[in-house]
Amino acid sequence: MTTLEILRDIAIVLLVIEAFVLSLIPAAILFLCVRGMSWVLRQVRTSAPVVQGYFSKAAGVADQVSQRIAGPVIAVSARASQVKRMRSALFAFFRV
């Protein structure tokens, strides 16, 4: 074996080691991300029912308030539409 072949083999081994070491960094980052996400999911699963209860109460209150505010407005609008339609029907009837 010549010196050039030995240097070639050493360069290949060094490249393989370098590639392995450099691939460990993204693998470690990915591992930590997955581990952090599982921790976050555990925390969310323990507190999610409580938060969901608060949001359902808020949704109920918002629904009641909107019914109290918008209900009369919708009723008046519907009644006005009925009167307008009856008036136009009567005028159409007497025009003939």
DSSP file (Angstrom, degrees, kcal/mol; ACC not computed):
  #  RESIDUE AA STRUCTURE BP1 BP2  ACC     N-H-->O    O-->H-N    N-H-->O    O-->H-N    TCO  KAPPA ALPHA  PHI   PSI    X-CA   Y-CA   Z-CA
    1    1 A M              0   0    0      0, 0.0     2,-0.1     0, 0.0     0, 0.0   0.000 360.0 360.0 360.0 137.1    0.0    0.0    0.0
    2    2 A T     >  -     0   0    0      1,-0.1     4,-1.9     4,-0.0     5,-0.2  -0.419 360.0-107.0 -90.6 169.3    1.2    3.4   -0.9
    3    3 A T  H  > S+     0   0    0      1,-0.2     4,-2.4     2,-0.2     5,-0.2   0.857 118.8  56.9 -63.4 -35.8    1.1    6.5    1.2
    4    4 A L  H  > S+     0   0    0      1,-0.2     4,-2.0     2,-0.2    -1,-0.2   0.884 106.2  49.2 -65.2 -38.6   -1.6    7.9   -1.0
    5    5 A E  H  > S+     0   0    0      2,-0.2     4,-2.3     1,-0.2    -1,-0.2   0.879 110.8  50.4 -68.6 -37.1   -3.9    4.9   -0.4
    6    6 A I  H  X S+     0   0    0     -4,-1.9     4,-2.3     2,-0.2    -2,-0.2   0.923 111.1  48.0 -66.8 -43.4   -3.3    5.1    3.4
    7    7 A L  H  X S+     0   0    0     -4,-2.4     4,-2.4     1,-0.2    -2,-0.2   0.874 110.2  53.3 -64.4 -36.4   -4.2    8.8    3.4
    8    8 A R  H  X S+     0   0    0     -4,-2.0     4,-2.2     2,-0.2    -2,-0.2   0.931 109.9  47.2 -62.3 -45.9   -7.3    8.1    1.4
    9    9 A D  H  X S+     0   0    0     -4,-2.3     4,-2.3     1,-0.2    -2,-0.2   0.897 112.5  49.1 -64.2 -40.7   -8.4    5.5    3.9
   10   10 A I  H  X S+     0   0    0     -4,-2.3     4,-2.7     2,-0.2    -1,-0.2   0.905 110.5  51.4 -64.4 -41.2   -7.8    7.8    6.8
   11   11 A A  H  X S+     0   0    0     -4,-2.4     4,-2.3     2,-0.2    -2,-0.2   0.892 109.9  49.6 -63.8 -39.4   -9.7   10.6    5.1
   12   12 A I  H  X S+     0   0    0     -4,-2.2     4,-2.2     2,-0.2    -2,-0.2   0.925 111.9  47.6 -65.7 -43.4  -12.7    8.2    4.5
   13   13 A V  H  X S+     0   0    0     -4,-2.3     4,-2.5     1,-0.2    -2,-0.2   0.919 112.4  49.4 -63.8 -42.7  -12.7    7.2    8.1
   14   14 A L  H  X S+     0   0    0     -4,-2.7     4,-2.6     1,-0.2    -1,-0.2   0.890 110.3  50.9 -64.1 -38.2  -12.5   10.8    9.3
   15   15 A L  H  X S+     0   0    0     -4,-2.3     4,-2.6     2,-0.2    -1,-0.2   0.894 110.5  48.9 -65.1 -39.5  -15.4   11.7    7.0
   16   16 A V  H  X S+     0   0    0     -4,-2.2     4,-2.3     2,-0.2    -2,-0.2   0.923 113.1  46.9 -65.7 -43.4  -17.5    8.9    8.4
   17   17 A I  H  X S+     0   0    0     -4,-2.5     4,-2.6     2,-0.2     5,-0.2   0.922 113.2  49.2 -64.2 -43.3  -16.7    9.9   11.9
   18   18 A E  H  X S+     0   0    0     -4,-2.6     4,-2.6     1,-0.2    -2,-0.2   0.914 111.4  48.9 -62.3 -43.6  -17.5   13.6   11.1
   19   19 A A  H  X S+     0   0    0     -4,-2.6     4,-1.6     2,-0.2    -1,-0.2   0.892 112.3  49.3 -63.5 -39.4  -20.8   12.7    9.5
   20   20 A F  H  X S+     0   0    0     -4,-2.3     4,-1.0     2,-0.2    -2,-0.2   0.931 113.1  45.8 -65.2 -45.6  -21.8   10.5   12.4
   21   21 A V  H >X S+     0   0    0     -4,-2.6     4,-0.9     1,-0.2     3,-0.5   0.908 113.2  49.7 -65.1 -41.9  -20.9   13.2   15.0
   22   22 A L  H 3< S+     0   0    0     -4,-2.6    -1,-0.2     1,-0.2    -2,-0.2   0.784 108.4  53.3 -70.2 -25.6  -22.7   15.9   12.9
   23   23 A S  H 3X S+     0   0    0     -4,-1.6     4,-1.4    -5,-0.2    -1,-0.2   0.688  98.6  65.5 -80.3 -16.9  -25.8   13.7   12.6
   24   24 A L  H <X S+     0   0    0     -4,-1.0     4,-2.6    -3,-0.5     5,-0.2   0.837  93.5  60.7 -70.7 -31.9  -25.9   13.3   16.4
   25   25 A I  H  X S+     0   0    0     -4,-0.9     4,-2.2     2,-0.2     5,-0.2   0.957 108.1  40.4 -64.1 -52.2  -26.6   17.0   16.9
   26   26 A P  H  > S+     0   0    0      0, 0.0     4,-2.6     0, 0.0    -1,-0.2   0.872 114.8  54.5 -64.4 -32.9  -29.9   17.1   15.0
   27   27 A A  H  X S+     0   0    0     -4,-1.4     4,-2.4     2,-0.2    -2,-0.2   0.912 109.3  46.9 -64.9 -41.0  -30.9   13.7   16.5
   28   28 A A  H  X S+     0   0    0     -4,-2.6     4,-2.4     2,-0.2    -1,-0.2   0.903 112.5  49.8 -66.9 -40.5  -30.3   15.1   20.0
   29   29 A I  H  X S+     0   0    0     -4,-2.2     4,-2.2     2,-0.2    -2,-0.2   0.918 111.8  48.5 -63.4 -43.0  -32.3   18.2   19.2
   30   30 A L  H  X S+     0   0    0     -4,-2.6     4,-2.4     2,-0.2     5,-0.2   0.907 110.3  51.6 -63.0 -42.3  -35.1   16.1   17.8
   31   31 A F  H  X S+     0   0    0     -4,-2.4     4,-2.4     1,-0.2    -2,-0.2   0.925 111.1  47.3 -60.2 -45.6  -35.1   13.9   20.9
   32   32 A L  H  X S+     0   0    0     -4,-2.4     4,-2.5     1,-0.2    -1,-0.2   0.866 110.9  52.3 -66.4 -35.5  -35.4   16.9   23.2
   33   33 A C  H  X S+     0   0    0     -4,-2.2     4,-2.4     2,-0.2    -2,-0.2   0.926 111.1  46.4 -65.1 -43.9  -38.2   18.4   21.1
   34   34 A V  H  X S+     0   0    0     -4,-2.4     4,-2.1     2,-0.2    -2,-0.2   0.906 113.2  49.6 -64.9 -41.1  -40.2   15.1   21.3
   35   35 A R  H  X S+     0   0    0     -4,-2.4     4,-1.8    -5,-0.2    -2,-0.2   0.909 111.8  48.5 -64.8 -41.3  -39.5   14.9   25.0
   36   36 A G  H  X S+     0   0    0     -4,-2.5     4,-2.4     2,-0.2    -2,-0.2   0.887 109.8  52.2 -65.4 -39.2  -40.6   18.5   25.5
   37   37 A M  H  X S+     0   0    0     -4,-2.4     4,-2.5     1,-0.2    -1,-0.2   0.889 107.9  51.1 -65.7 -38.2  -43.8   18.0   23.5
   38   38 A S  H  X S+     0   0    0     -4,-2.1     4,-2.0     2,-0.2    -1,-0.2   0.885 110.3  49.9 -66.5 -36.1  -44.7   14.9   25.6
   39   39 A W  H  X S+     0   0    0     -4,-1.8     4,-2.2     2,-0.2    -2,-0.2   0.922 110.8  49.3 -64.7 -43.8  -44.3   17.0   28.7
   40   40 A V  H  X S+     0   0    0     -4,-2.4     4,-2.6     1,-0.2    -2,-0.2   0.910 109.7  51.7 -62.2 -42.1  -46.4   19.8   27.3
   41   41 A L  H  X S+     0   0    0     -4,-2.5     4,-2.5     1,-0.2    -1,-0.2   0.891 108.4  51.0 -63.5 -38.8  -49.1   17.2   26.4
   42   42 A R  H  X S+     0   0    0     -4,-2.0     4,-1.4     2,-0.2    -1,-0.2   0.919 112.0  47.2 -62.9 -42.2  -49.1   15.8   29.9
   43   43 A Q  H  X S+     0   0    0     -4,-2.2     4,-1.6     1,-0.2    -2,-0.2   0.898 112.9  48.5 -66.1 -39.6  -49.5   19.3   31.3
   44   44 A V  H  X S+     0   0    0     -4,-2.6     4,-2.3     1,-0.2    -2,-0.2   0.896 107.8  54.7 -68.5 -39.9  -52.3   20.2   28.9
   45   45 A R  H  < S+     0   0    0     -4,-2.5    -1,-0.2     1,-0.2    -2,-0.2   0.825 109.5  47.9 -65.0 -29.8  -54.2   17.0   29.6
   46   46 A T  H  < S+     0   0    0     -4,-1.4     4,-0.3    -5,-0.2    -1,-0.2   0.850 122.9  31.4 -78.5 -33.3  -54.2   17.7   33.3
   47   47 A S  H  X S+     0   0    0     -4,-1.6     4,-1.9    -5,-0.1     5,-0.2   0.563  97.0  85.8-101.9  -8.9  -55.4   21.3   33.0
   48   48 A A  H  X S+     0   0    0     -4,-2.3     4,-2.8     1,-0.2     5,-0.2   0.893  86.0  53.3 -64.0 -42.1  -57.6   21.1   29.9
   49   49 A P  H  > S+     0   0    0      0, 0.0     4,-2.0     0, 0.0    -1,-0.2   0.896 109.9  49.2 -61.4 -36.9  -60.8   20.0   31.6
   50   50 A V  H  > S+     0   0    0     -4,-0.3     4,-1.9     2,-0.2    -2,-0.2   0.942 114.0  44.8 -65.1 -46.9  -60.7   22.9   34.0
   51   51 A V  H  X S+     0   0    0     -4,-1.9     4,-2.4     1,-0.2    -1,-0.2   0.891 111.3  53.9 -64.2 -39.8  -60.1   25.4   31.2
   52   52 A Q  H  X S+     0   0    0     -4,-2.8     4,-2.3     1,-0.2    -1,-0.2   0.877 106.2  53.3 -63.6 -36.8  -62.8   23.8   29.1
   53   53 A G  H  X S+     0   0    0     -4,-2.0     4,-2.1    -5,-0.2    -1,-0.2   0.922 109.4  47.8 -62.4 -43.9  -65.2   24.3   32.0
   54   54 A Y  H  X S+     0   0    0     -4,-1.9     4,-2.4     1,-0.2    -2,-0.2   0.915 112.6  48.8 -63.1 -42.6  -64.4   28.0   32.2
   55   55 A F  H  X S+     0   0    0     -4,-2.4     4,-2.4     1,-0.2    -1,-0.2   0.869 109.6  51.5 -67.9 -35.3  -64.8   28.4   28.5
   56   56 A S  H  X S+     0   0    0     -4,-2.3     4,-2.1     2,-0.2    -1,-0.2   0.888 110.3  49.6 -69.2 -36.4  -68.2   26.6   28.4
   57   57 A K  H  X S+     0   0    0     -4,-2.1     4,-2.4     2,-0.2    -2,-0.2   0.927 111.9  48.4 -63.4 -43.9  -69.4   28.8   31.2
   58   58 A A  H  X S+     0   0    0     -4,-2.4     4,-2.6     1,-0.2    -2,-0.2   0.890 110.5  51.2 -63.8 -38.8  -68.3   31.9   29.3
   59   59 A A  H  X S+     0   0    0     -4,-2.4     4,-2.2     2,-0.2    -1,-0.2   0.891 109.8  50.2 -66.0 -38.6  -70.0   30.6   26.2
   60   60 A G  H  X S+     0   0    0     -4,-2.1     4,-2.4     2,-0.2    -2,-0.2   0.921 112.1  46.6 -64.2 -44.0  -73.2   30.0   28.1
   61   61 A V  H  X S+     0   0    0     -4,-2.4     4,-2.6     1,-0.2     5,-0.2   0.917 112.5  50.1 -64.8 -42.9  -73.1   33.6   29.5
   62   62 A A  H  X S+     0   0    0     -4,-2.6     4,-2.4     1,-0.2    -1,-0.2   0.885 110.7  50.4 -63.2 -38.0  -72.3   35.0   26.1
   63   63 A D  H  X S+     0   0    0     -4,-2.2     4,-2.2     2,-0.2    -2,-0.2   0.923 111.5  47.5 -65.4 -44.5  -75.2   33.1   24.6
   64   64 A Q  H  X S+     0   0    0     -4,-2.4     4,-2.3     2,-0.2    -2,-0.2   0.926 113.5  47.7 -62.5 -44.4  -77.7   34.3   27.3
   65   65 A V  H  X S+     0   0    0     -4,-2.6     4,-2.3     1,-0.2     5,-0.2   0.913 112.3  48.6 -64.6 -42.8  -76.5   37.9   26.9
   66   66 A S  H  X S+     0   0    0     -4,-2.4     4,-3.1    -5,-0.2     5,-0.4   0.877 110.7  51.4 -67.7 -34.7  -76.8   37.8   23.1
   67   67 A Q  H  X S+     0   0    0     -4,-2.2     4,-1.8     1,-0.2    -2,-0.2   0.912 111.9  46.9 -65.5 -41.2  -80.3   36.3   23.3
   68   68 A R  H  < S+     0   0    0     -4,-2.3    -2,-0.2    -5,-0.2    -1,-0.2   0.866 121.1  37.3 -67.7 -35.6  -81.4   39.1   25.7
   69   69 A I  H  X S+     0   0    0     -4,-2.3     4,-0.7    -5,-0.2    -2,-0.2   0.933 126.5  33.3 -82.1 -48.8  -79.9   41.8   23.5
   70   70 A A  H  X S+     0   0    0     -4,-3.1     4,-2.7    -5,-0.2     5,-0.2   0.735 102.8  75.8 -84.0 -22.4  -80.6   40.5   20.0
   71   71 A G  H  X S+     0   0    0     -4,-1.8     4,-2.4    -5,-0.4    -1,-0.2   0.940  99.1  41.4 -57.0 -53.5  -83.9   38.7   20.8
   72   72 A P  H  > S+     0   0    0      0, 0.0     4,-2.6     0, 0.0     5,-0.2   0.887 114.7  52.7 -62.8 -37.4  -86.1   41.9   21.0
   73   73 A V  H  X S+     0   0    0     -4,-0.7     4,-2.4     2,-0.2    -2,-0.2   0.921 111.4  45.9 -63.9 -43.1  -84.3   43.4   18.0
   74   74 A I  H  X S+     0   0    0     -4,-2.7     4,-2.7     2,-0.2    -1,-0.2   0.897 112.1  51.6 -66.5 -40.2  -85.0   40.3   15.9
   75   75 A A  H  X S+     0   0    0     -4,-2.4     4,-2.5    -5,-0.2    -2,-0.2   0.927 111.8  46.1 -63.0 -44.6  -88.6   40.2   17.1
   76   76 A V  H  X S+     0   0    0     -4,-2.6     4,-2.7     2,-0.2    -2,-0.2   0.910 113.3  49.9 -64.0 -42.3  -89.2   43.8   16.1
   77   77 A S  H  X S+     0   0    0     -4,-2.4     4,-2.2    -5,-0.2    -2,-0.2   0.907 111.7  48.1 -64.0 -41.2  -87.5   43.3   12.8
   78   78 A A  H  X S+     0   0    0     -4,-2.7     4,-2.2     2,-0.2    -2,-0.2   0.916 112.5  48.6 -65.3 -42.2  -89.6   40.2   12.0
   79   79 A R  H  X S+     0   0    0     -4,-2.5     4,-2.5     2,-0.2    -2,-0.2   0.907 111.0  50.4 -64.5 -41.3  -92.8   42.0   13.0
   80   80 A A  H  X S+     0   0    0     -4,-2.7     4,-2.5     1,-0.2    -1,-0.2   0.891 110.0  50.7 -63.9 -38.7  -91.8   45.0   10.8
   81   81 A S  H  X S+     0   0    0     -4,-2.2     4,-2.4     2,-0.2    -1,-0.2   0.895 109.6  50.5 -65.0 -39.3  -91.2   42.7    7.9
   82   82 A Q  H  X S+     0   0    0     -4,-2.2     4,-2.7     2,-0.2    -2,-0.2   0.936 111.9  47.1 -62.6 -45.8  -94.6   41.0    8.4
   83   83 A V  H  X S+     0   0    0     -4,-2.5     4,-2.6     1,-0.2    -2,-0.2   0.917 112.5  49.9 -62.6 -43.6  -96.3   44.4    8.5
   84   84 A K  H  X S+     0   0    0     -4,-2.5     4,-2.4     1,-0.2    -1,-0.2   0.911 112.5  46.9 -61.3 -43.4  -94.4   45.5    5.3
   85   85 A R  H  X S+     0   0    0     -4,-2.4     4,-2.2     2,-0.2    -2,-0.2   0.907 113.0  48.7 -67.2 -41.4  -95.3   42.3    3.5
   86   86 A M  H  X S+     0   0    0     -4,-2.7     4,-2.6     2,-0.2    -2,-0.2   0.904 111.7  50.5 -64.3 -40.0  -99.0   42.5    4.6
   87   87 A R  H  X S+     0   0    0     -4,-2.6     4,-2.6     1,-0.2     5,-0.2   0.924 111.4  46.7 -63.5 -45.0  -99.1   46.2    3.5
   88   88 A S  H  X S+     0   0    0     -4,-2.4     4,-2.1     1,-0.2    -1,-0.2   0.867 112.6  50.8 -67.5 -33.4  -97.6   45.4    0.1
   89   89 A A  H  X S+     0   0    0     -4,-2.2     4,-2.0     2,-0.2    -2,-0.2   0.907 111.3  48.0 -68.2 -41.0 -100.1   42.4   -0.3
   90   90 A L  H  X S+     0   0    0     -4,-2.6     4,-2.5     2,-0.2    -2,-0.2   0.923 112.7  48.1 -65.3 -43.4 -103.0   44.7    0.5
   91   91 A F  H  X S+     0   0    0     -4,-2.6     4,-1.4     1,-0.2    -1,-0.2   0.892 111.9  49.9 -64.2 -38.2 -101.9   47.4   -1.9
   92   92 A A  H  X S+     0   0    0     -4,-2.1     4,-0.8    -5,-0.2    -1,-0.2   0.867 110.8  50.8 -66.5 -35.4 -101.4   44.8   -4.6
   93   93 A F  H  < S+     0   0    0     -4,-2.0     3,-0.4     1,-0.2    -2,-0.2   0.908 112.9  44.0 -68.0 -43.3 -104.9   43.4   -3.9
   94   94 A F  H  < S+     0   0    0     -4,-2.5    -1,-0.2     1,-0.2    -2,-0.2   0.684 104.7  64.4 -78.7 -16.9 -106.6   46.8   -4.1
   95   95 A R  H  <        0   0    0     -4,-1.4    -1,-0.2     1,-0.2    -2,-0.2   0.795 360.0 360.0 -72.8 -28.0 -104.6   47.8   -7.2
   96   96 A V     <        0   0    0     -4,-0.8    -1,-0.2    -3,-0.4    -2,-0.1   0.507 360.0 360.0 -72.7 360.0 -106.2   45.1   -9.3
